[in-house]
């Protein structure tokens, strides 16, 4: 469900630069920041990099790009 929001020009300008560098659209960049912020607030004991890697792993698994870990 898409919802129209009013965002500050400063936030949108920041998102444009980061979105271009990370190959995302501006709305997707802002959505990514919101998801990261939500995850950080829900898991204050975890480092940001761990949260980012976990989110990446989830998306890779959804895309079928994950392989099972084998204990040796």
C-alpha positions as CSV (number, residue, x, y, z in Angstrom):
1,X,0.0,0.0,0.0
2,X,1.6,3.3,-1.1
3,X,1.0,6.4,1.0
4,X,2.0,9.9,0.1
5,X,4.1,11.7,2.8
6,X,5.5,15.1,3.2
7,X,9.3,14.9,3.8
8,X,11.8,17.7,4.3
9,X,13.8,18.9,1.4
10,X,16.9,18.1,3.4
11,X,16.0,14.5,3.9
12,X,15.1,14.1,0.2
13,X,18.4,15.7,-0.9
14,X,20.4,13.4,1.4
15,X,18.5,10.4,0.1
16,X,19.2,11.4,-3.5
17,X,22.9,11.3,-3.0
18,X,22.9,8.1,-1.1
19,X,20.4,6.4,-3.4
20,X,22.5,7.2,-6.4
21,X,25.6,5.7,-4.7
22,X,23.8,2.6,-3.6
23,X,21.8,2.1,-6.8
24,X,18.4,2.6,-5.2
25,X,15.5,5.0,-6.0
26,X,15.0,7.9,-3.6
27,X,11.8,6.3,-2.1
28,X,13.5,2.9,-1.7
29,X,16.5,4.7,0.0
30,X,14.2,6.3,2.5
31,X,12.4,3.1,3.1
32,X,15.7,1.3,3.7
33,X,16.7,4.0,6.2
34,X,13.3,3.5,8.0
35,X,13.8,-0.3,8.1
36,X,17.3,0.0,9.5
37,X,16.1,2.6,12.1
38,X,13.3,0.3,13.2
39,X,15.6,-2.7,13.5
40,X,18.1,-0.7,15.5
41,X,15.4,0.5,17.9
42,X,14.0,-3.0,18.3
43,X,17.5,-4.5,18.9
44,X,19.6,-1.9,20.8
45,X,22.1,-4.5,21.9
46,X,23.1,-5.4,18.4
47,X,25.7,-3.5,16.3
48,X,24.4,-1.7,13.2
49,X,26.7,-3.8,10.9
50,X,25.2,-7.0,12.3
51,X,21.6,-5.8,11.6
52,X,22.6,-4.7,8.1
53,X,24.2,-8.1,7.4
54,X,21.2,-9.9,8.8
55,X,18.8,-7.9,6.6
56,X,21.0,-8.7,3.6
57,X,21.0,-12.4,4.4
58,X,17.2,-12.4,4.7
59,X,16.8,-10.8,1.3
60,X,19.4,-13.2,-0.3
61,X,17.5,-16.2,1.2
62,X,14.3,-14.9,-0.3
63,X,16.0,-14.5,-3.7
64,X,17.3,-18.1,-3.5
65,X,20.9,-17.1,-3.2
66,X,21.6,-18.6,0.2
67,X,23.4,-21.9,0.8
68,X,23.1,-24.0,3.9
69,X,26.0,-23.8,6.3
70,X,27.7,-27.2,6.8
71,X,29.5,-28.0,10.1
72,X,32.6,-30.0,9.6
